[in-house]
Amino acid sequence: MLEAHSSYHPCAFCLALKKACLCRNIDAVTGNVRVCTGANDSSLCNRMMSEKTDTPILFLDFDGTISERDAVDLILENYAAPAWLEREEAWRTGHIGSRECLRTQIDLVRAMPDELNDLLDTIRVDEGLLPLLETCAAHNVPVHIISDGFDRCIQRLLARASPPKLATLLRRVRVFSSHLEFAGQARWRTSFSFFPQTCGHNCATCKPALMQALNERNAPTIFVGDGLSDKYAAACADLVFAKKSLANYCRENSVPYIPYDTLHDVAAYLATLLRSNSNLQRRAIRDCA
């Protein structure tokens, strides 16, 4: 059986594997960051920490990172009953996880599909996404979008913002997110595929578990995000780009990060780093910050 440190919870993916969890879990009381370990399997963490290939994997948040505005927040601001703000505060203060927060908030939304589509069409995608994906393609860096947000929003924004070159590059990008569907009578239904069994933090999408599951070759991981829902991903990544509330969180919790304003900044930094043929070892990559 998997043993976890007191007050620390391994993610659902690692529980299923019954192996050591490389997710960095943060105690809600102390704010300390620890690594979950499996009983009689401590060598696994050491082995995975040391055996890294040089080509990294890039993980991107979506809302507020790729999109210039948070699509979920915009939907709630325009079409949800005011009680959504109470659920938001409960999440920000750690009383509920993002899964419960999003599920109960979307229950408060009353809008028809055309209304949501028109609202989503006002959101722009960061123009730096194209050079970032070009840089990754040039260096064979896999790219994944991992988001608490909703597939419906992500698909519409990327489809509308994709000139032919970007559309071609996006075919190589996999998206992992929550699901949103119309339930009739202006109501909406949510579901959460990553993973159906919730992690210890009740995340809508367990980003650390996905980062481990998608990293079969044990490569260094790069994460780009902007919000509090990204804190667990940032804590387990080898290199972090952060802005807004994620940057504040990283500063307050001694998580090394590189500040950025737009994805143009991330693209330029990674282009220089990848051209240098740096050995992107786990955690050693953070020396670049």
ABEGO torsion letter per residue (X at the ends): XBBBBBGBBBBAAAAAAGBBBABBBBBAAAGBBBBBBBBGAAAAAAAAAABBBABBBBBBBABGAABABBAAAAAAAAABBAAAAAAAAAAAAGABBAAAAAAAAAAABBBBAAAAAAAAAABBBBAAAAAAAAAAAAAGBBBBBBBABBAAAAAAAAAAABBAAAAAAAAABBBBBBBBBBAEGGBBBBBBAOBABBBAAGBABBAAAAAAAABAAGBBBBBBBABAAAAAAAAABABBBBBEAAAAAAAAAGBBBBBBABAAAAAAAAAAAAAAGBBBBBGAAAAAX
